[in-house]
Amino acid sequence: MENSTAVFPRFIAPRVAEALADTRVVLLAGPRQSGKTTLTKQFETEGMRYLSLDTPAVLDVARGDPLGLVRGLDRAIIDEVHRAPGLLLAIKQSVDEDQRPGRFLLTGSANLMALPTVADSLAGRMETLHLLPLAQCEVRGGGAGKRGRWLEAVFAGVPPAPVQPAVGVELERIVLGGGYPEAIARETPRRRAAWARQYIDALIQRDVRDIADIHKLDVLSRLLNALAQVAGQACNFAQLGGQLGLDQKTAARYLTIFEHLYLLRRIPVWSGNNMSRLVKTARFQFIDSGLLAALSGVSMETLARDRARFGRLLESFVFGELLKLISWSDEPWRISYYRDHDQYEVDLVVENAAGDIAGIEIKAGATVRDGDLRGLRKLAGLAGSRFVAGIVLYDGEQVLPMGEKLWLSPLSALWL
């Protein structure tokens, strides 16, 4: 079960309520300690039991007699259900017999739908929502609908100005802090970094065992540290695994485990009409910049000596913020990146359901030069009428036009 010292508004809460109103089973998936328990308990009502599979006695019953456990439940919240995947088949049988909506609200700290034998068990009966660590708009309060709509504003044509500008050292503190409630609650950057290191160690030592049969956990840890050094970059991951004594198949399997635990996310290449010049390799990015900072050994003191190391952390931060905005949006969005063999590149490309796209470049400095727009201009030419905006996010305070459909926008506008 997760604990946090403060309760933040979670903008995905209305979507959870909406799903429970018409769906038999709702799964709230996301990394451990992202606030799933706190959120699901807001939906605990009379007649709805709460069970946590982090409780040893409950876990033993869930694994030993899943049908018997579920048979005694009318409506229930079941926390960390990934620890006993066999429960899902028992839940399927129960909700097929009693098809009322809102029967079960589940949480899982691993991607259940990717686990063997699970993917088809609740098809058509379950809606999955993703709760990631806190977005900055949630940290700063307010209600869903008032904030957290940066993407919608960009696709409407004009990027919004920041409500609470944050630049320089303040921005660095935000990025290094990440979004986990427990980390944010700690008073100093040093204590937040200590929490992040403990979190990563516990995740590898415990949660990996729940979803995979891996004995050499030290190799898994070394691979994660190696990935932190190349986050967001073009990288031959098979070669990287080889440096640690892993064959290509094993390295790919370990990478998938990190994805299932919501540490990393694969970023595909944007596929336009002309694919001949595109670099085809997917990239991986860390979802939480605080965890990436801890793995990379970057602190406020480090950045005071060498701010060049801030760029990779900032890219992770922006990527994570966009994923969070997408998690509660009414519209489906896809994130990719653009790079071709002529060295034109755009850090992130966001596409909506209609196929319209916006390109996003991320700059750690307060000065943006014309050359920083070359990738966005190339993307605009390839996308044609589908291109709605090119945004350079920078360490500044003003929104400024930089050409047709091209804008300079403060990073802090992300949490308008």
Secondary structure, DSSP 8 states (H G I E B T S, - for coil): ----SS----TTHHHHHHHHHH-SEEEEE--TTSSHHHHHGGG--TTEEEEETTSHHHHHHHHH-HHHHHHT-SEEEEETGGG-THHHHHHHHHHHHS--TTSEEEEESS-GGGSTTTTTTTTTTEEEEE--S--HHHHT---BTTBS-HHHHHHTTS----SS---HHHHHHHHHH-S-HHHHHSSSHHHHHHHHHHHHHHIIIIIHHHH---S-HHHHHHHHHHHHHSTTS---HHHHHHTTT--HHHHHHHHHHHHHTTSEEEE-B---S--TTB----EEEES-HHHHHHHHT--HHHHHH-GGGHHHHHHHHHHHHHHHHHHH-SS-EEEEEEEBTTS-EEEEEEEETTS-EEEEEE-SSS---GGGGHHHHHHHHHHGGGEEEEEEEESSS--EEEETTEEEEEGGGGG-
